[in-house]
Amino acid sequence: MLNNKFIKNTYADEQEAIELLDNLIRIKSKFFHEEEIMSFVFNWLKKNNIDVNFYYYEDKKVTGFKGTNLIGSIEGSEDGPVILLNCHLDTVGECTGWTKDPYIPVIENGKMYGLGALDMKSGCAAALISLKKFSKTIKNFKGKIIYSFVSDEEGPYGLGTSFSIKDNLYEGAETALSLEPSSGFSFTDNHSICLGARGGYQYKIRLFGKSSHAATPENGISAIEDASKLIIALKNVEPKYHDKLGHSSTCVTSIKSSGSGCSVADYSEIEIFKHIVIGENKQSIIEEVHKAANNAKIKSKYEIIFRDDPLEASGGFMPYVTDENLEEVRIIESLIKECSGQEPMIKYFSSIGDFNLIAERLDIPVIIFGPSGGNFHSFDEYVNLNSFLETTEIVYNYLTRRLSL
């Protein structure tokens, strides 16, 4: 139950909001295993007379995954702005180190702990409560709200949002609001708005050397040694800088080789995740590898392999920036001041998510706005309940203010 000692009463339906968040956390929903939570949210929306449909998709090319999203809309009586609310109901897998049961929410000192509490079941709960209140209180308005609760955002490809875009389920959307935890992503307790994110590509470099006896390594070409030289050369490439997104970065995530007993290794494989900023893309990564290989003076032959795409455009995530002067941004900024008394902070996220896919493929502004908290993708994940409740109020008022006649 809610401990009011630690929570400001900023939202009239706070008990319902916190109980909904509690229920969402109790449902295990690791990516690729979202069936139960999709059914729960579908029934919740139906119970509250909010339009919703199941959307089924299948990745036949790479993962074989058959997924489910929830899609719905509320349409006004006159033409006006079309807003997309995008949320994901899946979480990462349970990691080690938890001091609490990750699926039995606990409230301590104004924080709710649980797997997905921050990323992003609190954002989902905020969207659901906002939609319920909007549908009950706003009868005449202009424009349209499209809302999606997707699967597999935390998985390797963002399949839920990718397939929704492919099948034109967000058609007509002019602005997207992602309720990912912008303040949590920014590591601040103050309300922040993320207006962009770096992009990223995962790829491998396969190196082919020449085997020889370990007693005469000079007669061979060590793919391991060349891989080591290449890794160092890649780390020494000057990262590209963007004034909003910061620097690009290269992270080696694994290295494998065929070396054995008494022979020079003739094969090695480096796996890399490259976060990119505006001005970089797949081709620039290829050119960067060629430059590093040349600088390292490696002798092995090599090839660059980007991961297979379930959809034609889903191999990578492109970086984006949203204009700070958009009316939608100004509205959220003013609501943050009104609700919390805080000065809103403009931030930019360092990693990737469904927001990248929406910004690139729909070519619309994407705003990330969600609550504060900590330990996302780690143990003892939590959301600050004050921030969650204020986020819920701000989202409802944003929809009301933006779509009012």
SULNORBEL-V718519 format. One record per residue. SS is DSSP state (@ for helix, = for strand, . for the rest). NEAR is the number of other ideal C-beta (glycine too) atoms within 8 Angstrom. Layout:
SS/NEAR ; SS/NEAR
This chain:
./2 ; ./8 ; ./8 ; @/6 ; @/4 ; @/9 ; ./12 ; ./5 ; ./6 ; ./10 ; ./10 ; ./3 ; ./8 ; @/12 ; @/7 ; @/8 ; @/15 ; @/14 ; @/8 ; @/12 ; @/16 ; @/10 ; @/9 ; @/15 ; @/14 ; @/9 ; ./10 ; ./6 ; ./11 ; =/11 ; ./12 ; ./11 ; ./8 ; ./14 ; @/7 ; @/9 ; @/12 ; @/15 ; @/8 ; @/11 ; @/14 ; @/11 ; @/8 ; @/10 ; @/14 ; @/9 ; @/6 ; ./8 ; ./5 ; ./11 ; ./7 ; ./9 ; =/7 ; =/8 ; =/12 ; =/7 ; =/13 ; =/8 ; ./14 ; ./4 ; ./7 ; ./8 ; ./10 ; ./7 ; ./10 ; =/8 ; =/15 ; =/12 ; =/16 ; =/16 ; =/12 ; =/11 ; =/9 ; =/12 ; =/5 ; ./12 ; ./6 ; =/8 ; =/4 ; =/10 ; =/10 ; =/11 ; =/16 ; =/15 ; =/14 ; =/15 ; =/14 ; =/15 ; ./15 ; ./17 ; =/11 ; ./9 ; ./5 ; ./6 ; ./9 ; ./4 ; ./7 ; ./10 ; ./5 ; ./9 ; ./6 ; ./10 ; ./9 ; ./8 ; ./11 ; =/9 ; =/12 ; =/6 ; ./4 ; ./10 ; =/11 ; =/16 ; =/12 ; ./16 ; ./10 ; ./12 ; @/16 ; @/15 ; @/13 ; @/13 ; @/14 ; @/17 ; @/15 ; @/15 ; @/14 ; @/16 ; @/14 ; @/12 ; @/14 ; @/12 ; @/14 ; @/10 ; @/10 ; @/13 ; @/11 ; @/5 ; @/7 ; ./10 ; ./4 ; ./6 ; =/13 ; =/11 ; =/13 ; =/12 ; =/13 ; =/15 ; =/14 ; =/16 ; =/12 ; =/16 ; ./15 ; ./16 ; ./13 ; ./9 ; ./12 ; ./5 ; ./11 ; ./13 ; @/16 ; @/17 ; @/15 ; @/14 ; @/14 ; @/15 ; @/13 ; @/7 ; ./8 ; ./6 ; ./11 ; ./13 ; ./5 ; ./7 ; ./12 ; ./7 ; =/14 ; =/17 ; =/14 ; =/16 ; ./15 ; ./13 ; ./16 ; @/14 ; @/15 ; @/15 ; @/14 ; ./11 ; ./5 ; ./9 ; ./6 ; ./10 ; ./14 ; =/12 ; =/16 ; =/15 ; =/14 ; =/11 ; =/16 ; ./15 ; =/15 ; =/12 ; =/13 ; =/12 ; =/12 ; =/10 ; =/14 ; =/10 ; =/16 ; =/9 ; ./17 ; =/7 ; ./8 ; ./11 ; =/9 ; @/9 ; @/5 ; @/8 ; @/9 ; @/5 ; @/6 ; ./14 ; =/10 ; ./11 ; @/16 ; @/11 ; @/7 ; @/17 ; @/16 ; @/8 ; @/11 ; @/17 ; @/11 ; @/9 ; @/12 ; @/13 ; @/7 ; @/8 ; ./10 ; ./4 ; ./8 ; ./10 ; =/8 ; =/12 ; ./4 ; ./8 ; ./13 ; =/9 ; =/8 ; ./12 ; =/7 ; =/12 ; =/8 ; =/10 ; =/7 ; =/6 ; =/10 ; =/5 ; =/11 ; ./8 ; ./7 ; =/6 ; ./4 ; ./6 ; =/12 ; ./14 ; ./14 ; ./12 ; =/11 ; =/16 ; =/12 ; =/13 ; =/11 ; =/13 ; =/10 ; =/13 ; =/14 ; =/15 ; ./15 ; ./8 ; ./6 ; ./11 ; ./8 ; @/9 ; @/6 ; @/10 ; @/14 ; @/9 ; @/8 ; @/10 ; @/13 ; @/8 ; @/9 ; @/13 ; @/11 ; @/7 ; @/8 ; @/11 ; ./6 ; ./10 ; ./6 ; ./13 ; =/5 ; =/13 ; =/6 ; =/10 ; =/8 ; =/9 ; ./9 ; ./6 ; ./10 ; ./11 ; ./9 ; ./4 ; ./8 ; ./12 ; ./9 ; =/11 ; =/12 ; ./10 ; ./15 ; =/13 ; =/11 ; ./12 ; ./8 ; ./7 ; ./5 ; ./11 ; @/6 ; @/12 ; @/14 ; @/9 ; @/11 ; @/14 ; @/10 ; @/8 ; @/12 ; @/14 ; @/11 ; @/6 ; @/11 ; @/8 ; ./4 ; ./8 ; ./6 ; ./12 ; =/10 ; =/8 ; =/12 ; =/13 ; =/14 ; ./9 ; ./9 ; ./9 ; ./12 ; @/13 ; @/15 ; @/14 ; @/13 ; @/17 ; @/15 ; @/11 ; @/8 ; @/11 ; ./5 ; ./11 ; =/10 ; =/13 ; =/16 ; =/14 ; ./13 ; ./15 ; ./16 ; ./13 ; =/17 ; =/9 ; ./10 ; ./11 ; ./7 ; ./8 ; ./10 ; ./10 ; ./18 ; =/13 ; =/17 ; =/12 ; @/13 ; @/11 ; @/14 ; @/17 ; @/15 ; @/14 ; @/16 ; @/14 ; @/11 ; @/14 ; @/15 ; @/12 ; @/11 ; @/13 ; @/13 ; @/12 ; @/9 ; @/12 ; @/14 ; =/8 ; ./7
